Amino acid sequence: MWLKSRADCSGKIGVTGFCYGGSISNIRAARPELHLAAEAPSTAGARHEGSDPRKIKASGLRPSGEIDKRLAEGWPDTIAALKAASVTHEGYILSCL
């Protein structure tokens, strides 16, 4: 991987994204050959095609908004899969004012 081979890289690589980009970060985090250390998908689709939370090994911060029912309803399955795989994570359903 280009980034990991750079002299100024610590070897710990993370990925983040918002909305569709968050879904893509989930997909990337589920690819063990990328050796990601962390991910932070913001308002990511928890059940995006190609994203298998059982394969995620990267630590993660996963915020989502309560008014996006489709995403909020998918979090329990994702969180259960991350817990079962002993992946360090924090997930939040944020209330909107």
C-alpha positions, 0 to 999 in steps of 0.5 A, spaced: 500 500 500 502 506 497 501 510 504 503 505 508 510 505 505 511 512 506 517 514 510 513 519 514 507 514 515 507 511 522 504 504 519 497 506 522 492 508 517 485 510 518 479 512 513 473 516 514 467 519 510 460 522 510 454 519 508 456 515 501 463 516 503 461 513 510 459 507 507 465 506 503 469 507 509 465 501 512 467 497 506 474 498 506 474 497 514 471 490 512 477 488 507 483 485 512 488 486 507 488 493 507 490 493 515 486 499 517 487 501 524 481 506 525 475 508 521 470 513 522 464 513 518 459 519 519 452 517 517 454 511 514 449 506 511 450 500 516 448 495 511 451 497 505 452 492 499 459 490 500 460 492 507 460 486 512 461 488 519 463 481 521 469 482 517 471 489 520 477 489 525 479 497 525 477 500 531 471 505 530 467 511 531 460 511 528 456 517 529 449 517 526 443 522 527 436 519 530 432 522 524 435 518 519 431 512 521 434 507 516 441 508 518 439 508 526 435 501 525 441 498 522 445 500 528 443 494 533 446 489 528 452 492 526 454 493 533 452 486 535 457 484 530 462 488 532 462 486 539 462 479 537 468 480 533 471 484 539 472 490 535 473 496 539 468 501 537 463 507 539 457 508 536 452 514 537 445 515 535 445 523 536 439 527 537 437 533 533 434 539 536 
